[in-house]
């Protein structure tokens, strides 16, 4: 398998704040390799991403290459090297709602649609983007993120351990859309009402100011979210917006019950394709207690994320359809 500068397909990674986008970028590289495509990871600084090496963006000409990128800033890092590149923009988040940022998003998506392709991580997001003015609908695709080659069709949803406090995992980062304040409030309210719950928070290098609370443990950044999920009785996803949430797919892979609020895009697709989610109203003081009483049971269906299913869409994009 090729690396960065030698690979025919390059997947741009963010070395400053790696998150769910980078985790699925690593899996996309491996997935394309399994389909016979030479793909490598590249970043501006050549830093390691979740323990993986990325090739440093060099001075060579990228003309004729296929570059998959997920952030506007990636183009800034590429600068003139993006000339002659076939761009594949992997869109993970909804369009901004504020007027100026929304206009910037629309213009950017319209420009990319003329230079290359826009690949959305779920059907809800794709429908939102194709409804925008100036965006070429024939250049917008839906491709779900790969998981792993040995993915079972079904995974049983685990019951809570039943001994000691119920252990909840939460994955966030320093971002306004990741609602850590609401998570802490829900935990505090649940404990005040007698619920034996604890939350382990991942994704923060240090404890944010004012975030130290009873029943809350900050575990830093983890390179192994699947192990963290397997150690939890449930995972809490509380956000303003998502694409197709990586952590929910990873939770399904480990059979971890999911609690989530009604964030923008992705949840409806997840429940339609994969399985149930316990609903949480972040403004309800009893929200977490109600969600814990309604934890999902049964199975998660992962067949829609198999290599065979994903290849139908991804290879159409990689080979230049549209």
N, C-alpha and C positions, 0 to 999 in steps of 0.2 A: 504494500500500500504506500502510495506516495506521501510526501510531506510538503506542506506549504508551497515553497517556490517551485518545486518540480511537479506538483499535482496539476492535472488538467482542470480540476474543479477546486476552487478555494472557498472555504467557509470562514468568514471574518468573525473573530471573537473579540469581545470587550474584555480587556485585561485589567481594567480599573475596578469594576464592580460586577464580577461574574455572578449570574443568577440562573433562573430557569431557562433563559434563552441559550446560555452556554451549555447547560446540561443537554438540551435537545440538539444543539449543534454538534456535540460530540457523538451523539447517537445517529445523527444524520450522516456524519462522515462514515461511521461503521456500516450503516444501512446501505449507502451508496457503494461502499466497497464490496458488500455482499452481492450487489447487483452487477458487479464488474466495472464500476467506475472508479477512476483514480481520484480520490478527494483528500484534501489536507486542510489543516487548521492554520490560519494566519492571523496575526495581530500586529498592531503598530509597534509594540515593543518586544515581541517574541517571548512574552511571559508565559508561565505555566497557568493553565486553567483547570481547576479541579484535578490537579496532579498530572495533567496531560501537557505535553510540549506543543507549543505553537511556533510556527516559523515566523521570524521577524520580517515585516514588510520591507523588502529591499528596493534597490534602484532599478531592477529589471523592468522591462516593458510588459505589462499585463495584457497587451492587445491580443484578442482572439481567445482569451481565457473566459471561463464561466465563473463568476464570483457571486456567492450567496451571502447577503449581508442583511442585518436586521435593525440597524440604527442609522439615522441620518448622519451622525458623527463618523460613521465608518467611511463615508464618501470624503469627508474632510481629511481623514487619515490617508486615504488613497491619493487624494489630490489629482494631479495630472496623470497618474498611473491608471486611472479609470477610463481613459480614452481608449476606444476600441474594445472595451470589455463588454461581454454580454452579461448584463446585470440581472440578478434574480433577487428581488427584494422580498424577504420573508417577514411578513407583517404579523406581529404578535399582540398588538394592543388596538383598542378602538380609536376612532378619530376624536381628537380633542373637541370639547364642547365650547370653550371660549372663542369668541369671534376671530381674533387674530390668529391664534394657534390652529383653529379649524381651517381657516383659509390657507395657512402655510401647509397643513397636512394635505389639503385638496390639491394644491399646486404641485407639491412633491409627488403625490401619487399619480397625478396626470403626467408629470414629466417622466417618472419611472416607467409608466405604461407605454410610453413612446420609445424609450431606450431599451426596455427589457420586459420583464414579467413581474407581477405582484402575486405572491403566494400567501394566502391567509391560512391561519392555523385552525380555523373552524368555519362551519357554514354560516353561523350567525355573523361573524366578522366579515366574511366575504359578501354577504347580502348587504351589510351596512356600507361597505366600500363601493360596491357596484351601483348603489343608489346615489352616489355623489355626482355632482356636475363635473364635466370635463374628463372624467375617468373612463378609459376605454374598457368596456365590460369584457371584451374578448381577450383582454390581457390579464384578467384577474382569475385566479385559480384557488381552489381549496385543497390543501395537502396537510393531513394530520401528521404530527411529529412521531417519528419512530420510537420504539421502546427497546426491545431486545429480540434477538432471533429465536429464542426458545419460549416465546410468550404463550402461555396456555390460553385456550379459548375462554375458560371460566375460572374465576378465583372466588372461593368462599369468603364471605365477609366475616371477620373474626368477632367473637363475643368479647366484651371486656373481661379482664382477668378475674375480677370479682374479689380481689384481696387488696386492702389498702386503698388509698385515694385513687380516683380515676385519673389516669395520666393522659394529658392532652398535649399534642405537639403543634407548634405554630411556627411557620417559616415566613420571615419578613425581611425587610431591609430599610435603610433610611430613605423613605419615599412617602410622599403625602398620600398616595393611593393605598399603601399598606397600612391598615388602620390599627397600629399597635395600641393606641390609646383606647380604642373600643374593646380590644381584646382584654386589656388589663381591667377595664371597667366591668366587663362581663364576668371575669374570674372573681373580682372583688364582690360583686353582687351575689354570685352563686354561693360563695363561701359564707357571706353574711346571712344567707338563708339556710345554712346548714349543710350544703352540698360538699362532699369530700372530693375536691378536685384540685389538681395541680397542673400547671402548664409549663412546658419547657420551650423556650423561645430560641430559635436558631436564626442566624443571618446577621447578627450585630457583633462587631468587634469588641465593643464596650457597652455597658449598660447605659441607655439614654437617660438624660437628666429627668428625674421624677418618675422613673419607670420601676423603681425598686418597690415591690409589693409582696405581701404574704402569699404563699402558694405559687410564686413565679420564680423560675430559674432561667437565667440567660446562659446558654451553652456555647455561644460564639458561632463562627461559621463552620459548617461541616462539609467535608468532601464526600460523605456517605449518607445522603438523606434517606436511602432505603433502610439502612440499619436503624436510623432514628425513628422512622415510621414503624418498623417492626417492634420497637420497644414501647410504643405508645398504644393506648386503648382507643384513641380517636385522634383525628387531625382536624384542626380548625382553620378554615380558609375565610378570612374576613378582609375584604378589599373593596375599593371603589370600582375598579375595572380590572379585567383580565383579558387574555385571549382565549386560549383553551388551556386551563391552568395545569402546568406541569406537575405541581405537587399533588393534584387530585388524581392524575393518571398514575403517578408513582404510588399513591395511597391505594388505588385499585389493584395495582400489581402486587402489593403486599397484603391485600385483604383488610386494610385498615378502614374502619368506619369514618365517614366524612361528614363534617358539619360545615355549612357554608351560608353566607348571606347572599342576597340577590344582586351580585355584582354584574356589571355590563359584559355581555358576550361570553359564551363558552359553557355556562352552567346548563342551559337548556339542551345543548348538543351533548354534553356529558351524560345527562340523565336519559336522553333518548338513545344514545349509543351504548353506554357502559353500565349505568345503574343508578340506584337511588342515593339521595343526599338528604341529611337532616337539615331542615331550614332553621336559620337563626335570624331573628330580628334584632339588629345591633342596638336599637333604641329601647328595647323592652328589658327592664331589669330582671325579668324572669326568663329572658330569651335563651340563655345557655341551659338552664334547668329544663325548659320545655324541649330543647333540642336533644338533650341527653335522654329524655324519656322516649324520644322518637328516633333513636339511632337506627340506621339502615340495617336490614337483615337480608339474608339470601346470598346472591352471587353478583359479582361484577362480570360483565361480558366484555372480553378484550379482543374478540375476533375482528372487529373493525380496524384494529391497530396491528394486525399481523403483517409480516413482510409482503405476503402475496397481495393483500388488500391495498396497502400503501403504494406498492410499486405501480399499480395502475395509474395513479395520479402523479406521483413524483417523476416517473420516467417520461411521462408526456411533457412535463415542464422542462426537465433536464435536456431532453432531445429537441426542444424548441418549438413545441406545438403552440398554435395561437398567433 
